Amino acid sequence: MAHGEKSQSRSIDMNTPSVARMYDCLLGGSENFQPDRDACVKLLEIAPTSQQLARANRAFLRRVVRILAEGFGVAQFLDHGSGLPTRDNVHEVAQRVDPNAKVAYIDNDPMVVAHARTTMRDNSNVMVVDRDVRDTAEILEATADFFDWTQPIAALFVSVLDCLRDTGDDRDPAALVKRVATSLPAGSYVVACQLVSDDAVVREKVTALMAEVTNNSWGRVRQSHEVRRYFEGMEVEPPGLVDVVDWRPDTPPPPLNLRPKDCVEWGGVARVS
Ligand SMILES: C[S@@+](CC[C@H](N)C(=O)[O-])C[C@H]1O[C@@H](n2cnc3c(N)ncnc32)[C@H](O)[C@@H]1O
């Protein structure tokens, strides 16, 4: 690890499910505990397509990073809510295109931070920042010497804004995206997607369950028009804001009748001018 900062030294709570470990469990990973697995069983009872959505989201993350690196010339990534290291992490995808690509991972889950720091300690183009994603000033300070601020940076908010509550102030998800976007060099990009549903009952049930199992460490399933607000004032790249499986797919996306109907990961990419 080239740069880092002092850990905020919270201990790992193995008894309360964490979003990072539940997501790892849905992806078929092994970095999770029995309470995480039990919480996933409860989630799958009310949202049976959660595993399919998690896989589609992770595939979108890999695809968007590759396309930004290959097609848009981006070699710097600020990954908000990076999650537990898994196969094909952001730095691996980006560095396959450009071995000098730099990635700053930001997460506040102590297990994510510990694993990321161990896994990536030999990669001098990776840093791990142990912070709440909403602490923009501290994150920019921590990454000030790491990134080249004259070159584009892609700020990633992939499946993390649904973990944040509406606060009506500068901690609000839309305010966070705007604040980060306006801090980036011209020609940078913002990538954001989150769980949305058109069904008020599904929104309410999934939100309530996630709040219950994570001890109120989750935000809200939203509606697609709320995701659109994240991109206000930015130029959204084609194909626009979509179900992430439809965002520049490498292979034909599943037909509509085989897609999850309850929830969808919805979002896209915008250029910051
Ligand atoms: C569902 S995972 C998504 C991981 C990765 N972005 C992906 O899409 O594959 C959400 C991640 O965001 C992190 N997270 C949630 N709220 C956060 C916050 N307020 N500050 C920092 N990280 C947060 C969680 O710890 C978890 O690792």
The ligand as a MOL file (V3000), in Angstrom:
LIG
                    3D

  0  0  0     0  0            999 V3000
M  V30 BEGIN CTAB
M  V30 COUNTS 27 29 0 0 0
M  V30 BEGIN ATOM
M  V30 1 C -23.1750 -3.7110 -1.0420 0
M  V30 2 S -21.4780 -3.3840 -0.7210 0 CHG=1
M  V30 3 C -20.9310 -2.8430 -2.3240 0
M  V30 4 C -19.4910 -3.1550 -2.6070 0
M  V30 5 C -18.9800 -2.7180 -3.9800 0
M  V30 6 N -19.1330 -1.2800 -4.1700 0
M  V30 7 C -19.7030 -3.4340 -5.0770 0
M  V30 8 O -20.6230 -2.8500 -5.6570 0
M  V30 9 O -19.3680 -4.5790 -5.3930 0 CHG=-1
M  V30 10 C -21.5810 -1.8300 0.1580 0
M  V30 11 C -20.2850 -1.4400 0.8310 0
M  V30 12 O -20.4080 -0.0910 1.2840 0
M  V30 13 C -19.8580 0.0130 2.5870 0
M  V30 14 N -20.5240 1.1340 3.2840 0
M  V30 15 C -21.8260 1.2480 3.6070 0
M  V30 16 N -22.0580 2.4280 4.2020 0
M  V30 17 C -20.8710 3.0570 4.2860 0
M  V30 18 C -20.4520 4.3200 4.8070 0
M  V30 19 N -21.3360 5.1660 5.3610 0
M  V30 20 N -19.1470 4.6480 4.7180 0
M  V30 21 C -18.2410 3.7770 4.1690 0
M  V30 22 N -18.5760 2.5830 3.6420 0
M  V30 23 C -19.8780 2.2230 3.7040 0
M  V30 24 C -20.1370 -1.3170 3.2440 0
M  V30 25 O -19.2610 -1.5770 4.3360 0
M  V30 26 C -19.9330 -2.2650 2.0640 0
M  V30 27 O -18.6050 -2.6940 2.0040 0
M  V30 END ATOM
M  V30 BEGIN BOND
M  V30 1 1 1 2
M  V30 2 1 2 3
M  V30 3 1 2 10
M  V30 4 1 3 4
M  V30 5 1 4 5
M  V30 6 1 5 6
M  V30 7 1 5 7
M  V30 8 2 7 8
M  V30 9 1 7 9
M  V30 10 1 10 11
M  V30 11 1 11 12
M  V30 12 1 11 26
M  V30 13 1 12 13
M  V30 14 1 13 14
M  V30 15 1 13 24
M  V30 16 1 14 15
M  V30 17 1 14 23
M  V30 18 2 15 16
M  V30 19 1 16 17
M  V30 20 1 17 18
M  V30 21 2 17 23
M  V30 22 1 18 19
M  V30 23 2 18 20
M  V30 24 1 20 21
M  V30 25 2 21 22
M  V30 26 1 22 23
M  V30 27 1 24 25
M  V30 28 1 24 26
M  V30 29 1 26 27
M  V30 END BOND
M  V30 END CTAB
M  END
